[in-house]
Amino acid sequence: MNSLTALLGGSPAGVALRLFVVSFIVGLVLVTFGFDPGDIIDSFVSVIRHLIDYGLTDIRQIGRVLATGALVVLPVWLVLRLLDARRAR
C-alpha cells in the first residue's frame, strides 16, 4: 500500500469514481430543490464577508472597552503604587 492510496482511502481510480457518483447524486438533489452552484458560492462568500465585517467590528469594540477601562484603572493603579511607595519609606 503506497502513501497515495493510504491518503485517499483506496485506489485513486476507485476514489475518483465514488466521488463522481456521490457528487452527481448530491448535485441532482440540490438542483431539484432549486440550488445553483453560483448561488451557493455567492452565499458562502457573503457569509465570509459578513463574519469578517462583524469580527473586525468586535475587535474594534474590544479595543474601545479596553481603552475605557484603562482610563480608570491606570490612574488608580498609579496612585496606589505611589501611596504604597510612600509607606515603604
N, C-alpha and C positions, 0 to 999 in steps of 0.2 A: 504494500500500500504506500503510494508516494504522498508527498505533502499536499499536493493539489487535491487529490482525492479525499484526503483527510479533512482539508479545509472546506471543501464543497459538500461533504457528506455522501459522496457517491461518485460515480464516473461523471466526467464533465458532460458527456452527451446525455446521460440519463437525467442529470440535474437540469440541463437546458430544456429537455423535453417536458419534464414535470413543471418547470417554471412557465413554459409556454402554455401548457394546458390550463394550469391554475390561473394565469393572467387572463386567458381568453374567457374562462368561466366568470371570474370576478368582473371583468370588463363588460360581459354580456349582462350581468345582473345590474351593474351600475348604470349602463346605458338604458336599460329597461326602466329604471327609476328616474331617468332624466339627467343623470350626471354627465358632464362633459369634461375631458381632460383639461381644457383651458380654464374652465370654471374652478376645477379642483386646485390647479396651480395658482390661479388668481386668489382664491380664498386662503391658501397656505401662505402666500406672500403677504396678504393683508393681515393675517394673524401675526406673522413675524414682525411686521412693521408696527402693529398695534402694541405688541409686547415690548418692543424696543422703545417706542414713544412713551408708554406708561412707565417702563423701567427707568428711563432717564429722568422722567418727572419725579419718580420716587426717590432717586438718588439725590436730585436737587432738593427735594423736601427734607430728606435726612440731613443734608448739609445745613439747611435753614434751621432745623431743630437743634442741631449740634451747636451752631453759632449762637442761637438764642440762649441755650443753656450755659454756654461758655461765658457769655456776658454777665451772668450772675455768679457762676461757680468760681471762675478765676479770680475776680477781686476778693471774694470771701476767703478763698484759699490763701491768697497773698496776705490779707490782713491777719488771718490765723497764724500763718508762718511768722510774720513779723512780731506778733504778740508772743508766740512761743519762743522766738529768739531772744526777746527782752527778758523773759522769765529764766532762760538758761543762764544768763549772765549773773 
